[in-house]
Amino acid sequence: MSDFGINEMLDMQRALQEKYKDKWESISPEVGKNKLLWMIGEIGEVIDIVKKNGSEVSEPDNPEREHLIEEMADVLMYYNDILLCYGITADELKESYTNKFQKNMTRW
C-alpha cells in the first residue's frame, strides 16, 4: 500500500465539499472556527475509545480498533476541511512541519 498524503486527502475533502455544497457550510475562513470545534469533538471520541479500552485497543484483533481508526479518520477529515478553510496548501504545511521538526530536534 502506498502512502496516503495530504494532497490526496485534500482532493477527497474538496470532492465531499462539492457534493454536499447545498447541505454543508461552505469552505471559508469564517467557517474554519466551526470546523475546529467539530474536530475537537471527534478528538474527544478518540479519547473516549482509548479511555474505555486502554492499550488493548491497539491490538489488531481488538474489535474496537476499527472504531478507533474510523474516529481518527473523522479527525483527519475535519483537519483537512480546516486546511481548506484557511487555504493552507500541502507544501506550506510540509515546510512548516519540517521547520518545527528541525527546531524540536535541537531543543534538549
N, C-alpha and C positions, 0 to 999 in steps of 0.2 A: 504494500500500500504506500502511496506517495504521501508526502507532507501535505497538510491541509493549511493553506496560508491565508493571511489577512485579505489579500485581493480576492481570493475565491469566496471567502465569507462575505465580503462587501458586495460582490456581484450578486450573491444569493439574497442578501438583505435588500438590495435595490429591486430585485425581481419580486420579492414579497411586498415591498412598499408599493410598487407599481400595480400589482394585482389587487391590493386592498386599499388603494388610494381613496376610494369613496367611503371606506369604513373606518380607517385608522387616521390618527393625527398625521399631518404632513411632516416631512422631514425639514426641520429648520432649527436655527439656534434657539428660538423661543421654546421649542418643544424638547430641546435637549435636557432640561431640568426634569421634565416628567419621565423621560426615558431613564435618567439616572435613578430616580425613585423606584421605577419598576424593576430596574436591575438589582437594586438593593433588596427588594422583596424576594427576588429569585435567589440571591445570595443567602438570604435567611432560610429559604427552603433547603439549600445545600447544607447549611449548618445544622438544621434540624435532622436531616438524614444521618449526618456524621454523629451528632449527639446521641441519637437513638440507637445507632448500630456500632459505634466505636470503630476501631481499626479493622474489624472484620468486614466492613463494607468494601474494603479494597480487594478482598479475595475474589478471584474470578468466578467462583461457584456461588457466591452470595447473591440471592435474588434481588436484594436492594441495590446492588451495584448498578444495574441498568437504570434504576430510578435516579441514582446519584448522577450518572452520566447525562441523563436526559435533562435534569435540572441545571447541570453545568452548561449544557448546550443552550438552555434558555438564557443563562447569564451572558454567554458569548453573543447571542442574538441581540440582546439589548445593548451590549458593549459596542457591537458593530453599528447599530442604529445611532448610538451616541457619536461614533466617529463620523457617520454620515451627516448627522445634525450640525456638527461643527466643521464639516468639510475637511476633516483630517485624513490625509492620504496614508497609504501603507508606507510609502517612502519617508514621510515625515515621522511616522511612528517608529520606523526602524532606526532612523537617525537619532531620535530622542532616546529610544530604548538602549541603543548602543552606547551613547554618551553616558547615560545613567549607569549602565553596567560597568563601564570603564571607571567611573567615579567610585562606585561601590567596591570595585576590586582593589582600590588603593586606600580604602578607609582605615583599616586597622593593621 
